[in-house]
Amino acid sequence: MTPSPDVERLRREAANGAPEALHALAMALIVEEEAEQAHDHMRVAAQAGHAGAQVELARMHLYAVGTDVDVPQAVDWLQRAERAQHPGASYALASIALGGIGLERDFEVIGHRLLTAAKGGLVPAMRALAMYFGRERDNLAAMRQSEALLAQAAARRDPVSAALLAERIRQGEVVSGARYALGSLDALARSAGIHPMPPLQDRVVANNGDDTLQLDLESSMRAPAFVARCPAPLIATAEGLLTAEECRYVIAMGSPHLIPSQVEDPASATWIKHPARSSHDAALVPILEDFQLRLLQLRMAAGIGMDFTCAEPMVVLHYRPGQEYLPHRDYLTPELLAANQPEAGQRAATLCCYLNNVEAGGETIFPKPDRMVRPRVGRAVAFRNLDDAGRPDPDSLHAGLPVQAGEKWLATLWVRERRHRDF
C-alpha cells in the first residue's frame, strides 16, 4: 500500500523526534491501518511525556491495535496521562474501572473521574452524565442539567447526543425553555447513520421540590427484580430494566453498525447469513463501547446475578415487518465454542431487553414450556441455556415471531460461565 502524501509529510516532520510530531504521525498511521508502525511511534511519544500519546497508546493496549492486549500497561499509561490532567485519561480509567478487573470498581472514584473528564470537555463523559441525571425525572434541576449537557455535546457535533435531544423535543421532555433547531439535530444524527427512533415515551417530567444535584453512580445500578415465569428451563422477566431514554440511547449506539444477521455454520464453525434469521444486528464490541454502554451492561448482568465481564458484547437487533428468528438455541456448538474463547465456558444465560413497543407481533416464544413474552419498552426476559448439571439444555429452544406491524428493537447479552472480557 502506497503511503499517502500526508503520511510522508508527517514522517518528515517527525524525523527530529518531537513528541507532538510523532503523535500526529502515529494517529495518521492508524488511519492508514499501519497499526504496528503507529504503535512504535506512539510509544516513543508517550515515553517522552506526551499525554495524548499516552492515552492513545493505552487504547492500543486495551483493544489490541498494533500490539497485544495488556490492561495493566494501559492503566499505567493512563495514570501517567491523568497526572498530566488529560481528561481522556480520567474518562478511560473510569470506563475500565466499571469492569472491576484492571481497576477496583469504586463508584465514588469512578464518578469523580467522569466529572473531571466532562469538565475537561470530553463529549462521551458529558453524554454519560446527561444520561445519569436524565434518570431523575422528578428532579427539575437534574433534568435541566441533563438537557444542558446533551445540548453542549450536540453543539460539539456529537450525533448520539443530537439524537437524544431531538427525541426529548419530540416527546415534550424539554424543561429548560430553550429553543433548539430540531432539523439540525436530526441532520447530525442522520449523518452518523443513526436511524429514526420509534416513539418512546419516558416518565413524565415532574417536580418533587428537590433541586439538588448529586452524583451517585452506584444508584443507577439498581435493577428491578426478575420474576420467574418457568422453572425449567428457568425463564424470568423484569419490567423497566432500561428506561425509555436508555432504550433510545442503545438504538442510537447500535443503528449505525447494523448488518444482516447471521447464524452459526456447524461445518465451518463460522457465522453465515441464513433465512432462519432475517433481522439486522450490530455487535457493540469493546472498541465501540463508551462509558454509558458499559454501565448499562453492568446493570443488566447484575440484574440476573452475573457480572458483565462474563458477557459477550451487547448485540442490538432490528426487525422490520415480516422479519423473524426461527426456533433456535443460544448455547454454542462444541466447534464454535472451541473457536471462541473456550476458557470462558458456555453461554450460561441469555438476557434480552426490548427497546420499543411493537405494534403487532415480535413476541419471544419458548415452545417446550409453552411460554410467550410480548415486547414492551424496557421489559427484559432472561433464561438459562444450561440445565442444573451445566449441560446445554435443548428445552431452551426459543424463537422471535415475525413482526406484523411496526418495528422491533432488541438488545441481547449472552453471558458465559466465566470471564469473557479483558477489562
N, C-alpha and C positions, 0 to 999 in steps of 0.2 A: 504494500500500500504506500503510495507516494505521500510524504508529509505535506500538509497544506502550507501555503506561504506564511500564514500567521504563526504556525508552529516553528518554522525555520527562523522567522524573525525573533520569536521568543527564545529560541536556542541561542542565538547570537547575544541577546540581551542578558541571558543567564550565564554566559561564559565566564563572567567575573565572579560568580558565586554569590551574588547578592541574594539574600533570603527572599525578598519580595519578588524578584525576577524568577527565582527557582519555583516559588509557589505558583506564579502565573503560568509558567511552562508546564508544571505538573497538572494543573487544572485543565489546560488545553489538551494534554496527552490523554487524560481520562476521557474527554470528549471524543478523541480520535481512537479510543479503545486500545491505547498502548499503556495498559494498566501497570505492567511491571516497571517500565521506564518511569512512569509517573510516580510510582512508589519510591523509587530510588531518589528522585529529585525532591519529593515531598519530605522524605526522611532527613535529607541534608538541611533543608529549610527549617524543619522542626527542631533539629538539633542546634541550629543557630538561634533558636528562641522565637521564631515567627509563630505567633499564637494561632493565626488562621491555618497555617500548615499543620500545626499540632492537632487541631480539631479535624482537619481532613484526613490526616494520617490515622487518627483514631478511627474514623469512619471506615477507612480501608481495612483496618484490622477487624472491625466489627462485621463487615459484610464480605470479607474475602475478595477485595478488589486489588489485584496485583500482588497479593500476599495471602498467607494463611490466616484463618480466624485466630485471634489472640485477644480475648476480652481483658485479661489483666493488663496487657500492654496498652490497649486502647484506653482503659481507665487511667493509667498513669499519664499518658499524653494529655488527656482531657483535664486532669487535675492540674497539670502544669499550665495549660491554657486558661483554666479558671483563675489561677493565681494572678494571671495577667489580665483578668477581668474581661475575658471574651464571653459574651452572652451565649454563643453557640455551645461552649463547653459546659456551662451550667445546665442548659437545656438537655444536652446529650446525657449528662450524668443523671439528671432527673429521670429520663426515659429508661436508662439502663437499670436504675435502682428499682423500678417497678417490678422487674423480674426477680429481684432478691438473690441473684447469683453473683454477678460481678461486684455488686454493692449491696449493703443492707437495705431492706425495704422499710425505711424510716420516713413516714409520710410528712413529718414536720420538716425534715431536711429536704425532702423532695419538693414540698411546697415552696420553701424558701428559694430553692434553685429555679423553680418555674417562674416565680415572681421576678427574680433577678434577670432571667432571660427576657421576660416580657418588657421590663423596664428598659432593657437594652435594645428594644425594638425588634426582637425576633418574632416573626409573624406566627409560626406554629405555637409558640408559647402564649401569645396573645389570644390565639384561637382556642387553645385549651382552657384558658381562664374564662373566656367568654362562655364556653360550654359549661364550665363548673358553675358560674354564677347564674347561668340561664336555667339551671335546675330549680332555683328558688323562685317559683312563680308567685309566691305570696309575699315577696320582699321587693318592693319597687326599687329600692336603692341597688339591690343586686341585679335586677333586670336592667336598670339604666346602665350600670357598669358593663354588663354583658353586651348590651347593644352598642355601647361606645367602643368596646374592644373589637367587635365584629366590623363596625364602620371603619375603624382605624386600619384593621387588617385588609379590608376590601380596598381602602384608599391606597394601600401598598400593593395592589394588584393581586391579592390572594383570591383565586376563584372559588375555593371552598367557602370562605367567609362571605363572599359575594352571594353565593347560592343560598346560604343560611339566612343572611339578612333579607334577601329577596322574598324568601318564604315567610319570614316574620311579617313583612309588609302585606303579603297576600292574605295571611291568616289573621290580620288585625292584631298582631302581638307587639307592635312598636309602642314604646312607652315614653320616649323622650320628647315627642313633639317635633322632632327633626323631620325634614323633608328629604327624601332620597330619590335619586334617578333610577327607578326600577328597571327601565330599559337598559341602562348602562351596566347595572348589576347582572342582569340576565345575559347580556352580551359577553361579559367577562367570564361567567360560568360556562357558557357555551364554547368559548374559545379554548377551554381546557378539556372539552369533551364531557362535561357534566350533563347528564340527561335532565330533562324537565322533571320536576318532582311530582309524585302523586300528592293529592291534597291531604296533608296530615295535620290535624288539629291537636295542639298540645293543651295542657290545662289552661284555663282562663287565668290571665294575669290579674292578681288581686293585691290588696294592701292590708297586711295584718298589723300595721303600725310599727313594724320592725324596720329600721333604716340602717342597721349595722351591716358592715361588710367583714366577713371572717372567712379565711381560707382554711378549710378543714378537709383536705382531700380524702382522708380516711372515711369521712361520712358518705362520700359519693360511691363507696364500695358496697354499701348496704344493698343487698338484693332481696326481692320479695321471696317468700317461701315457695318452694316447689311442692305441689300436691300430687301424690301418687295416683295414677289412673289405671294402672295394671301392675300386678306384682311380678309376672313372668311372661315375657320379658318386662323388666322394670321400665315403665313409661311414666313420666311426670310432666306437669305443666306449671307454668307460673305466669301471672299477669303483670305487665309493666316492667319487665326486666330492663328494657330500654325505654326512655321517654320518646315522645314523638319527634322532638328535635334531634335526639341522638340517632333515631332511625334516619332522619333526613341526612345527618352527618355521614352515616355509614354509606348511604346511597351515593352521596357526593364523592366520597373517597373511592368507592368501587367502580362507579359507572364509566370513568374514562378508560378503564383497563379490561372491559368486558370482551370476551372472546367466546365462540361457540363451545358449549360444554362438551366434555369428553367422558369416556368410560374406560375401565381397565381392560386391556387385551391380555388374557392369560398366556397366550402363546409367546408374546414378546416382553411381558412384564412392563409394558408402557401404557400410556393413555392415548386413546384414539376417539375420533368422532363416531357416534353411533346413533341410529334412530331411536334407541331406547331413552335417549336424553336429549331433548330438543331446546333446552334453555340456553342462555348465555351466562357466563360466570367470570369472576375475577378473583384470583388468589392474591391476597394482600400480603405478599412475602415481606420479611423483616425490613428490607431496604425501602419499602413503600409505607411502612408504618410510621405514624407520628405518635407523640405522647398520648394524645386523646384516644387513639385507636388501641394502644396498649392498655390504657386504663379501663376501657370498656371490656376488653377481652379478659382482663384480670377479674372484673366483677362477674362476668358471665361464667367463667370457670369456677370461681368461688361459690357461685350460687348452687352448683351441684357438688360442692365439696371437693373440688380438684384445683390444682394450681395451673395457671395459664402457661407456665413454662413446659408443661406436658402437652400443650395443644399444638397442632399443626397450624399454619397460617389461616386466618379467617378467610372464608370464601363467601363472596357476595354473589347471589344468583338473581337473575331477572327472567321472568316468564311472561310472554305475551299470549293473547288468546290462542287456544289450541295447543300450547306447549305444555309438556308434562315430563315426568320422570317415572318410567315404568318400574314395577316392583324390583327391588334390589336390596342388597345388604352392604353395610358400610365397612365391615371388617375386611382387612387386606388378605389376598391370597398369599400362600407361602412365597410364591415367586416375587410378588410385588413387595411384600414385607422384607424379603432378603435384600431387595434393591433400594429400600427406603428407610434408612436408619433402624435396622432391626434391634439395636440396643435399647430403643425407646419402647419396644413391645408393640402389642396390637392396639388398634383403636378401641379403647375400653368403652368409651361413651361418645355419643353424638349429641350436640346441643344446637338446635335451630331456633332462631328468633325471627319472627315475621316483622317486616319493616313497613308494611302498609295493610290497609283493609282491602281485600279483594272483592270486587263487585259480585262475582259469582265463580264458584269452582276454586281450584287450587288447594283443596284440603290435603292434609297428610294422613294417609291411612296405614294401618297395621293389620294385614289380613288375618294372621293367625289368632291374635286375641280379639279381633274384630273391634278395633278402636279407630276413631277418626278425630282429628284436631283441625278446627277451622282457622284460617288465617285471621289475625287481628293485630293491629299495630302494637308492637311491644310485647306481644304474647310469645312465650318460649315453650318449646317441647324438648325434653331430654329423654334419652333412652340408652340402655346398656346394650352393647353389641356382643358381650360375652356372658356366658352362664355363670352359675355360682362356682364352678370349678375353674373358671378362667379360660374356657374354651369358646371359640366362635359359636354364637347362638343362632342357628338357622331361623328361629322364631322372631328374630329382629328384622325380618323382611318388612319393608315399607315402601311406599310409593307416594309421589306427588301427583295428584289428579290434575287433569287438564284445566287450565284457566278458561272459563267460559265467557267471562266479560271483564274488561279492565286489564290490569296487570298485577303481577306478584313479585315482590322483592323479599329476599330472604338472606339472612346471614347465618353461616354454619361454622361451628367449631367441631373438629374431630379431636378428641382428647386421648392421647396414648396412655399406656400403663405407667410409663416412666418419662423422665425428662426428654423432651424433643428439641428444645431451644438452647442456643448457646448463652443467651442472656435474657 
